[in-house]
Amino acid sequence: MKVVIVGGGVGGISMYLALRKHLAAASPPIDITLFESHENISTMVSAVNAGLCISPNGLRAISRISVDAAGYIQQRGFSSELVTFKDLRGYGMGQTMIARDDVHDAFVRELRPGDMTLRKKVKYVKENGDQVEVALEDGTMEYADIVIGADGVQSVVREAIYGQRYAAQHQGYISVGGLISISSLSDSFRKSLRTEAVTITSGGNSFLGYSPCSPNIADLTSARLMWWSTYQAKESPLQTISASTILAQLKNLSTSSKSPADSPTSNENLIRELLTLSIGDSSKSGLFVLPEYLTPPLPHWTSLSGSGRILLLGDAAHAMSSYASQGVACAVEDALTIAVLLKHYYVSHRSSVTNTLRKTGIAVGIVCFTSKGTSKLVAESTAKLLSADFMSVLCISSTLLAIFPFNKLHLGQLPKSSNHTQFDYDVESEIAKYISKSGCDKEL
């Protein structure tokens, strides 16, 4: 069986690693090809100069694919009680703030030379009976038994199933952010990070959050701070946006708002300092600019109306707001789900390729779609709130929209139920439940 994975981001690489791990015993061996359109890995990393939050369920899924990758992320990211959600039970994993390039590196390190083929941009994908055609921009054609689309919100693979019927929709706002060295911050700013590490503040119709994304904030040679913000934009001016435009959009934050870490008796303004350091030089260099798109709910994430040989994962299947804090988690969970199901049907039960794909497609729809429901709902609710000019209402976790009145919020004080469904989610446990109910419960 030949599998082609389109997209070499976190979702695509995690899919490759999950298949390599779970289908190692397949006979005959599985042939896996991973295509990425960028010319080299360094250009991929440079395109994502920002940070992100990985939730406990995300770290759990990553560890099930690669213990080393999960360990690398935990070693290089910042974990704090301010961002670790726990009830009396706990989730076994914390919540980690980390630079996007470190997350990508954690997965790339697990690849062997030649595992990922670069400079391969897919033109179109077409299901044709018992095979799938993958046409590349360089004029070559690949044929596979299965094609897995991990090619993001503007997915070419998704078009093979739905055309433009479920094209991603711009939500009327743009996310911006970046990474700066903690050594460039003032002494008072650095001091505030010891007690006010993860901070979100709002003003006008904008908000801004910041957090260390390195484990040791006292190490001024390497420690970095990530920041993120959102503002309204009816269009999606990704190619024309300038730093001065971004600064103007966020001026309410830099002129009328204070960080919770600011002293009420002084004129210091840490938000103004942060924005000046990041974008005050009228240069776009170093900024992360991302128009927010959501995909309408898809009827299913595989080509079930055809032969089921095309599958989608991550943003290609369910793009959600970047502030849902579940993008990486959901993509990795999707990859793990597909790999474990393929192993169960194709390796453990030795089903034919056709039956394997049919059963896997149905199971993915039930296991994955159900688990992503909460995150998707929160993402859509966030978009509606933001587009309605409710920027003082902030999405600060995967399942919480909390009003944040210019004050520190200790996330450990949240009700235990606010994130329980997402953070406690365990892919392999859910698959085992599904397999048992389906009456095909041979050991996974």
C-alpha positions in Angstrom: 0.0 0.0 0.0 1.4 3.4 -1.0 0.5 6.5 1.0 1.2 10.1 -0.1 1.0 12.8 2.6 0.7 16.4 1.3 2.1 19.0 3.6 5.3 19.0 5.7 4.1 21.0 8.6 3.4 19.6 12.1 0.3 17.7 10.9 2.0 16.1 7.9 5.2 15.1 9.7 3.2 13.7 12.7 1.2 11.7 10.2 4.4 10.3 8.6 5.8 9.4 12.0 2.6 7.9 13.2 2.3 5.7 10.1 6.0 4.7 10.4 5.4 3.6 14.0 2.1 1.9 13.8 2.3 0.3 10.4 5.9 -1.0 10.8 4.6 -4.6 10.9 2.5 -4.3 7.7 3.2 -7.0 5.1 4.0 -6.1 2.4 5.6 -2.9 3.8 3.9 0.4 3.5 5.4 2.9 1.1 5.0 6.4 2.6 5.9 9.6 0.7 5.8 13.1 2.3 5.6 16.1 0.0 6.4 19.7 1.1 6.2 22.7 -1.3 9.0 24.8 0.4 12.5 24.7 -1.0 14.1 23.9 2.3 13.2 23.4 6.0 14.7 26.7 7.1 12.3 28.7 4.9 9.4 26.8 6.4 10.5 27.7 9.9 11.2 31.4 9.1 7.6 31.7 7.9 6.3 31.1 11.4 8.1 33.7 13.6 5.6 33.5 16.5 4.7 31.4 19.5 1.8 29.1 20.3 0.3 27.2 23.2 0.2 23.4 23.3 -2.5 22.0 25.6 -2.2 18.8 27.7 -4.1 16.7 25.2 -1.8 17.9 22.5 1.3 16.9 24.4 -0.2 13.5 25.2 -0.9 12.8 21.5 2.6 13.9 20.6 4.1 11.6 23.2 2.1 8.7 21.7 3.8 9.3 18.4 7.2 10.3 19.6 8.4 10.5 23.2 11.5 12.3 22.1 9.5 15.0 20.3 7.3 15.6 23.3 10.3 15.8 25.6 12.0 18.2 23.2 9.0 20.5 23.4 8.7 20.4 27.2 12.5 21.1 27.5 12.3 24.1 25.2 8.9 25.6 26.2 7.7 27.6 29.1 5.3 25.9 31.6 3.6 27.8 34.5 0.8 27.4 36.9 -0.7 30.4 35.1 -1.2 28.3 32.0 -1.5 24.8 33.4 -5.1 23.8 33.9 -5.7 21.3 36.6 -8.5 19.9 38.6 -8.1 17.5 41.5 -7.5 14.7 39.0 -5.0 16.4 36.7 -4.3 15.7 33.1 -0.8 14.1 33.3 0.6 16.9 31.0 0.9 20.6 31.5 0.2 23.5 29.1 3.3 24.8 27.3 4.0 28.1 25.7 6.6 27.7 23.0 8.0 29.1 19.8 6.4 27.6 16.6 9.8 26.9 15.1 10.7 24.8 18.2 7.6 22.7 17.7 8.3 22.1 14.1 12.0 21.3 14.9 10.8 18.7 17.5 9.1 16.8 14.6 11.7 17.4 12.0 14.4 15.9 14.3 12.5 12.6 14.1 12.7 12.4 10.3 15.5 10.4 8.6 17.3 11.8 5.6 15.1 11.5 2.6 11.8 11.1 4.5 10.5 14.4 3.3 10.6 15.4 -0.3 10.9 19.2 -0.7 10.0 21.5 -3.6 7.0 19.4 -4.4 3.9 21.6 -4.8 0.7 19.8 -5.5 -1.4 21.1 -8.4 -4.4 18.9 -8.0 -5.5 15.5 -6.5 -8.0 13.2 -8.2 -9.5 10.0 -7.0 -9.7 7.5 -9.9 -11.1 4.1 -9.0 -8.6 2.1 -6.9 -5.9 4.8 -7.0 -5.4 8.5 -6.4 -3.6 10.7 -8.9 -1.4 13.5 -7.4 -0.4 16.0 -10.0 2.6 18.2 -9.1 3.5 21.7 -10.3 6.8 20.4 -11.8 4.8 18.3 -14.3 5.3 14.9 -12.7 2.5 12.6 -11.5 2.3 10.4 -8.5 -0.1 7.5 -7.9 -1.1 6.3 -4.5 -3.6 4.0 -2.7 -4.2 6.7 -0.1 -3.6 10.5 -0.1 -3.7 12.3 3.2 -4.1 16.1 3.0 -2.2 17.9 5.7 -1.9 21.0 3.5 -3.5 23.6 5.7 -6.5 25.9 5.5 -6.3 26.5 1.7 -6.1 22.8 1.1 -5.7 21.5 -2.5 -6.5 18.0 -1.2 -9.8 19.2 0.2 -10.8 20.5 -3.2 -10.4 17.0 -4.6 -13.4 16.0 -2.3 -15.5 19.1 -2.3 -14.3 21.6 -4.9 -14.9 25.1 -3.6 -18.1 24.2 -1.7 -16.3 24.3 1.6 -13.6 26.9 0.9 -12.1 28.5 4.0 -13.8 31.8 4.9 -12.0 34.9 6.2 -13.4 35.9 9.6 -12.9 39.6 9.4 -9.9 39.8 11.7 -6.1 39.3 11.5 -3.8 37.8 14.1 -0.3 39.3 14.5 2.5 38.5 16.8 6.2 37.8 17.1 9.1 36.7 19.2 11.6 39.0 20.9 14.6 38.4 23.0 13.9 38.8 26.7 17.3 40.5 27.0 16.0 43.4 25.0 13.3 44.2 27.6 13.7 46.7 30.3 14.7 45.6 33.8 11.2 46.3 35.1 9.6 44.2 32.3 12.0 41.3 33.0 11.3 41.5 36.7 7.5 41.4 36.1 7.8 38.1 34.3 8.8 36.4 37.5 5.3 36.8 38.9 3.2 38.0 35.9 4.5 35.6 33.3 1.4 35.1 31.1 -0.5 38.3 30.6 -3.5 39.4 28.5 -4.8 42.9 28.3 -7.4 44.7 26.3 -8.2 48.2 25.1 -10.6 49.7 22.5 -11.3 46.8 20.1 -7.9 45.1 20.4 -6.2 42.8 22.8 -2.6 41.7 23.4 -1.1 38.8 25.2 2.5 37.9 26.0 4.4 35.0 27.7 7.9 33.6 27.9 8.3 30.8 25.5 11.6 29.5 26.9 12.1 27.4 30.0 14.6 29.7 31.8 13.6 33.3 31.6 16.8 34.3 33.5 19.0 33.0 30.7 19.3 36.3 28.7 21.4 34.7 26.0 18.5 32.6 24.6 15.3 33.3 26.5 12.5 34.6 24.2 9.1 36.2 24.8 6.1 35.5 22.5 3.3 38.0 22.0 0.1 37.8 20.1 -2.8 40.1 19.2 -5.8 40.4 17.0 -7.5 43.3 15.2 -10.5 43.7 12.9 -9.9 43.8 9.1 -12.8 43.3 6.6 -10.3 42.3 3.9 -7.4 40.0 4.1 -4.5 42.3 3.2 -1.7 39.8 3.9 0.5 41.1 1.0 0.1 44.8 1.7 -0.1 45.2 5.4 2.7 47.3 7.0 4.1 47.5 10.5 2.8 51.1 10.8 -0.7 49.8 10.0 -0.4 47.2 12.6 0.9 49.7 15.2 -2.0 52.1 14.4 -4.5 49.3 14.9 -3.1 48.5 18.3 -2.6 52.1 19.4 -5.3 51.9 22.0 -3.3 49.3 23.7 -0.1 51.3 23.6 -1.7 54.6 24.7 -4.7 53.9 27.0 -4.0 50.5 28.4 -1.6 49.1 31.0 -0.3 45.6 31.5 -1.4 44.0 34.7 2.3 44.1 35.6 2.5 47.9 35.3 2.9 49.9 38.5 -0.2 52.1 39.1 2.0 54.8 40.5 4.4 55.1 37.5 4.2 56.1 33.9 5.8 52.9 32.6 3.8 51.0 30.0 5.0 47.5 29.2 2.6 47.1 26.3 4.0 50.2 24.7 7.5 49.0 25.3 6.7 45.6 23.8 5.0 47.0 20.7 7.9 49.5 20.1 10.5 46.8 20.3 8.5 44.5 18.0 7.1 46.8 15.3 8.0 50.3 16.2 10.7 50.5 13.6 8.2 50.5 10.7 9.7 47.3 9.4 7.6 44.2 8.9 10.6 42.0 9.5 10.1 39.5 12.3 6.3 39.9 12.4 3.9 37.0 12.2 0.8 38.1 10.3 -2.1 35.7 9.8 -5.5 36.5 8.4 -7.9 34.2 10.4 -9.8 31.7 8.3 -12.3 29.0 9.4 -13.5 26.1 7.3 -17.3 25.5 7.3 -18.1 22.2 9.0 -17.4 19.4 6.5 -19.9 16.5 6.1 -16.9 14.1 6.5 -13.1 14.2 6.4 -12.6 11.5 3.9 -13.8 10.9 0.3 -16.6 8.6 1.4 -18.7 9.5 -1.6 -15.9 8.0 -3.7 -13.6 5.2 -2.8 -12.5 6.7 0.5 -8.9 7.0 -0.6 -8.5 10.6 0.3 -8.3 11.7 4.0 -7.9 15.1 5.6 -6.4 16.2 8.9 -5.6 19.4 10.8 -6.6 22.7 9.2 -7.4 21.1 5.9 -10.3 19.4 7.7 -11.3 21.8 10.5 -9.4 25.1 10.6 -10.3 27.0 13.8 -9.2 30.2 15.5 -5.6 30.3 16.4 -6.8 31.4 19.9 -8.6 28.1 20.5 -5.1 26.8 21.5 -5.9 23.5 19.9 -4.5 23.7 16.3 -1.4 21.6 16.9 -3.2 19.3 19.3 -6.0 18.6 16.8 -3.7 17.9 13.9 -1.6 15.5 15.9 -4.6 13.8 17.3 -6.0 13.4 13.7 -2.7 11.8 12.6 -2.6 9.4 15.5 -6.2 8.4 15.0 -5.7 7.6 11.3 -2.5 5.6 12.0 -4.0 3.6 14.8 -7.1 2.8 12.8 -5.1 1.8 9.7 -3.0 -0.5 11.9 -6.1 -2.1 13.5 -7.9 -2.9 10.2 -5.0 -3.4 7.8 -2.3 -5.0 10.0 -4.2 -6.6 13.0 -7.2 -7.8 11.0 -5.5 -8.0 7.5 -8.4 -6.4 5.8 -8.1 -5.5 2.1 -7.1 -2.0 1.2 -10.7 -1.2 0.1 -12.3 -2.5 3.3 -9.6 -0.9 5.5 -10.2 2.5 3.9 -14.0 2.2 4.2 -13.9 1.3 7.8 -11.2 3.8 8.7 -13.1 6.6 6.9 -16.2 5.8 9.0 -14.3 5.5 12.2 -12.3 8.8 11.6 -15.6 10.6 11.1 -17.0 9.3 14.4 -13.8 9.4 16.6 -12.2 12.6 15.3 -15.3 14.7 14.4 -16.9 14.1 17.9 -13.7 15.0 19.7 -13.2 18.2 17.7 -16.8 19.4 18.2 -16.0 21.5 21.3 -12.9 23.2 19.8 -14.7 23.9 16.6 -17.7 25.5 18.4 -15.4 27.7 20.5 -13.5 28.8 17.3 -16.8 29.8 15.6 -18.1 31.6 18.7 -14.8 33.4 19.0 -15.0 34.6 15.4 -18.5 35.9 15.9 -17.6 37.8 19.0 -14.5 39.3 17.3 -16.4 40.3 14.2 -19.1 41.9 16.3 -16.5 44.3 17.8 -16.4 42.4 21.2 -12.6 42.6 21.4 -12.7 42.9 25.1 -14.0 39.4 25.2 -11.0 37.2 24.9 -10.6 33.6 24.0 -7.9 32.5 26.5 -8.2 28.7 26.2 -9.6 26.0 24.0 -13.0 26.1 25.7 -13.3 29.4 27.5 -14.3 32.9 26.5 -13.6 35.0 29.6 -14.1 38.7 30.2 -10.7 40.0 31.2 -11.0 43.6 32.8 -7.4 44.7 32.7 -6.3 42.4 35.5 -4.2 39.4 36.0 -6.1 36.1 35.6 -4.7 33.0 37.3 -5.8 30.3 35.0 -5.5 27.7 37.8 -8.6 29.3 39.4 -10.8 28.3 36.4 -13.7 25.9 37.1 -12.5 22.4 36.7 -15.0 21.7 33.9 -14.0 24.6 31.7 -11.3 22.6 29.8 -11.9 19.1 31.0 -13.4 17.6 27.8 -10.5 18.8 25.6 -7.5 18.5 28.0 -8.5 15.0 29.2 -9.0 13.7 25.7 -7.0 10.5 24.9 -7.0 9.4 21.3 -6.1 5.7 21.8 -8.7 5.4 24.6 -11.4 6.8 22.4 -10.5 4.5 19.5 -10.6 1.5 21.8 -14.1 2.4 22.9 -15.2 2.8 19.3 -13.6 -0.5 18.3 -15.2 -2.3 21.2 -18.7 -0.9 20.4 -18.2 -1.9 16.7 -17.7 -5.5 17.6 -14.2 -5.7 16.2 -12.2 -5.4 19.4 -9.1 -7.4 18.6 -6.1 -5.9 20.5 -4.9 -2.6 18.9 
